[in-house]
């Protein structure tokens, strides 16, 4: 097979989960031109030992960073170390069926120039890529949705490596939760459409914050802040003028939900921080932006 693939995984409090999932990756990669890069943002939990117990030294690279720069920065750092033509961004809490990587490699070989959104089965539902939503702006796209994905979800996303670099990868300031949507909007605005692969990978979801109230609050803060930063960065001014009152009403609804969850304070801090940081975030991206033409195109195109 001419094309090669590197699985890029960002780790944070992931050793227990990786001990379950990594053996399935190794089995799925048997006989295929697949390598691994791990960006470990919390090396003290000894994920390195789990990796060394499953993979030969020449099969992977391990990149520890105890400063925890975030998921977006971890992905960018790991992709920078890749020499293959394509990368598969894969969360550590995803299991791979034995035929999964063979199907992904075959899809790459048939259509090497487009991103690929791989399906994830989680929380009782099935999802493929990122979808546009009037309240939360971006959500996981239901596998039964009539439209194709806006772009791949960061939990299971295939990118041509050169394409990922050309678009600057993930916006690192977002840290986590929303960086894949930011890139999806930018890709779609530039005319790049994502291939949907209805291969459903079992996904635990949320392992890095599970059982930790402080981290749950941090997640609520980031989602609130990043929603505003993604809109500021990727929307054209005409679309922004229409989106602002919609987002204002949406945040009232979201505030009520966060209050019921006991997460209102970090949510409000995130909204405030997003409003303060939006101008700088907009200046950071100077490429194509998602406007009414992109929006109408997305709404009318049905999934193949």
CORBEL-V958989 format. One record per run of one state. SS is the DSSP state (~ for helix, > for strand, _ for the rest). FROM is the first residue (numbers start at 0). TO is the last residue. Records with the same first field share a line. If there is no record, write none. Layout:
# CORBEL-V958989
SS->FROM-TO / FROM-TO
This chain:
# CORBEL-V958989
_->0-3 / 11-13 / 28-32 / 40-41 / 45-45 / 54-55 / 64-69 / 80-84 / 90-92 / 94-98 / 110-114 / 122-123 / 133-135 / 142-149 / 151-154 / 166-170 / 174-177 / 189-193 / 203-211 / 235-235 / 261-262 / 284-288 / 290-290 / 300-303
>->4-10 / 33-39 / 59-63 / 85-89 / 93-93 / 115-121 / 124-132 / 136-141 / 150-150 / 155-159 / 194-202 / 234-234 / 289-289
~->14-27 / 42-44 / 46-53 / 56-58 / 70-79 / 99-109 / 160-165 / 171-173 / 178-188 / 212-233 / 236-260 / 263-283 / 291-299
